[in-house]
Amino acid sequence: QTGKFTYDPGFLSTASCNSTITYIDGDKGELLYRGYPIEQLAVHADFLETCHLLLYGDLPDAQQKKDFTARVTNHTMVNEQMQFFLRGFRRDAHPMAVMTGLVGALSAFYHDSTDINNPQHREIAAIRLIAKMPTLVAMAYKYSAGQPYMYPKNKLSYAGNFMHMMFATPCEDYEVNPVIERALDRIFILHADHEQNASTSTVRLCGSSGTNPFAAIAAGVACLWGPAHGGANEACLNMLGDIQKMGGVEKIGDFIKQVKDKNSNVKLMGFGHRVYKNYDPRAKLMRETCHEVLGALGLENDPLFKLAMSLEKIALEDDYFVSRKLYPNVDFYSGIVQRAIGIPVSLFTAIFALARTVGWIAQLNEMIGDPEYKIGRPRQLFVGSTPREVKPLAQR
Ligand code: SDX
């Protein structure tokens, strides 16, 4: 019994850590950051306020927000040397391969000035990472497009600055559409943290050795890339494209037959979750954001959105999914929104990493800040060979 929350002993026996940051109730489909329901944060807060909440434990007041925003803004540029890391990649390298390299490379600039056991150093590392991720993701995109990098502009909002660095060129400014800016900011909020998911557990385990936070976050980026995790939004949009090519809504039944065929290994991407056995609350908010953005952009007849809603309706009435408690997760609609606001599909997971960086670093700092923490050392159940003698080669 911890305050309002009661856990069964079975759950606690599998818990990897105590945390005060994010609470999920998988059966009820509830998600709270530091006690605030995600549905309220998505409407009444912005991403930088949510970053403040995740890092410091509460939403900022007006002055705190001003100071925090100024600190993040003043760290949005990256060392000019970072451009040379990009040059080593092929232009068509996957952005998550590039991001794994770039975030790890940040260590080269800051690791020797970062004492992970110093709370001030942990805080400045958090600010630097939150500030620089949009710049690095935009640089990865510009590099793939063969366009010059765009420097951040301090007068723009966090989401507006990202869109500027992505789509402005030296020849043409990018006019930030407020609907797109708000939608992107909400996408960041919805992806900011999610308790002990695979990539967050990776960051905690990696950081528990005392390595610098930039290297630990790079490990999280690498883990998030997988299609079973953060790569699902890209995979989901590709899946919708494939169904469209098969014939669209009329072919949903054929696709679902493939999913049900055990030998096909075809998954309904964007559906199912290790913890949610109910509707992922983020998916509901993402679908609302879809409606808002597509409506504002005159794309309400977007065929992929219509296909996604038909697919969701059919799956939610199909016993295969109902009996397995498979519901849409955060990745089911996020790709459609990002595609509508002009983000290339290959960048979806990099944007997930951009948003999740605050959750990773908040969880890492929570662990390191606990004087009782030790290096992680998962154990195993050994089911291999019993002891045996080595025979000389001639007798093998
Ligand atoms: C994220 O942990 C987090 O918090 C992650 C995340 C975060 O914010 O960090 O929420 C982000 O990673 C969301 C998940 C994104 N992944 C996808 O959308 C990929 C598609 N989903 C599946 O790969 C799957 O649902 C997982 C990996 C997410 C969960 O897999 P599990 O743990 O095996 O799911 P399960 O145990 O509930 O599966 C029960 C059954 C199994 O079939 P049976 O063996 O009982 O016959 O349902 C099947 C699974 O094979 N199943 C699916 C399915 N998901 C599970 N069948 C078809 N399509 C699916 N999507």
Residues whose N, C-alpha, C, O or C-beta is under 5 A from the ligand:
A	BS01	SDX	H194 N197 A198 P227 A228 H229 G230 A232 V259 V266 K267 L268 M269 G270 F271 G272 H273 R274 R324 N329 D331
